[in-house]
Amino acid sequence: MAITGRTRLFCVLGDPIVQAQAPALLNPLLDRLGVDAVLVPVHAPADRLDAIVAGLKPIANLDGMLVTIPHKLPMCAHADELSDTAALLGSTNALRREPDGHWYADNFDGAGFVDGLAAEGHQWTGRVVALAGAGGAGLAMAAALMAAGAGRIDVADPDTQRLTAFLTRLEPRWPGRVLAACGPPAPDTAIAVNATPLGLRPADPLPFEPARLPSATLVADIIMRPAETRLLRAATALGLPTHPGIHMLRHQLPLYQEFFRLPATPAD
């Protein structure tokens, strides 16, 4: 679809942004639906996020913003209203402009991750999940997994303040079932998830050692580019099943479609 003076805008904010896969998935969807709109990447360095968002909001044909690493927590402060999920998490990955001009925020990371696991036939009900990363994405996935019936989540993060905030936020909803990881992975760990930015760059260290996981543990990564991260390669070499990050985004597409009030089917 050609971009014209009537084209509506969406943007995705991140730092870095080169790894973002949302434009490659959402723009073809907009085209298939016959929606005159485009999603563009915006590199928003963390120290300039407030200024960038303040500059974007007055753009009259900007209808929505998607949010990726590392802005999911601070972007809540730029919303006028939070969904129940975003309020629980203190994190958002999607904001839309309402007809009266105010900005409404929600978070679909967790739902997309769980739907992606289900679509690939993976099981989490009643099981233990080891989670690396207590940031916005980790919060969303932990809450969605617990709401969908996971038995327990063991969370690791070197930032003790962030880890404490994570546990404090989820403990009232799932007392005694979201815990700080202590020592090696539990012997009944069924899924190990990287919810950190580690893996975006070739020189990044592994977020955890897959060799320490029980046999048959599913290793999942939220990194989408590269599609096969160093963590996933290491897990595959050990014979562990893997789950790449693209599934989480693909299964958010219908959620974004509804959230941004896009048509369900192409226009005639």
Buried (B, 14 or more C-beta within 10 A) or exposed (E): BEEEEEBBBBBBBBBBBEBBBBBEBBBEBBBEBEBEBBBEBBEBEEEEBEEBBEEBBEEEEBBBBBBBBBBBBBBBEBBEEBBEBBBBBBBBBBBBBEEEEEBBBBBBBBBBBBBBBBEBEBEBEEBBBBBBBBBBBBBBBBBBBBBBEBBBBBBBBEEEEBBEBBBEBBEEEBEEBBBBBEEEBBEEBBBBBBBBBBBBEEEBEBBBBBEEBBEEBBBBBBBBBBEEBBBBEBBBEBEBBBBBBBBBBBBBBBBBBEBBEBEEEEEE
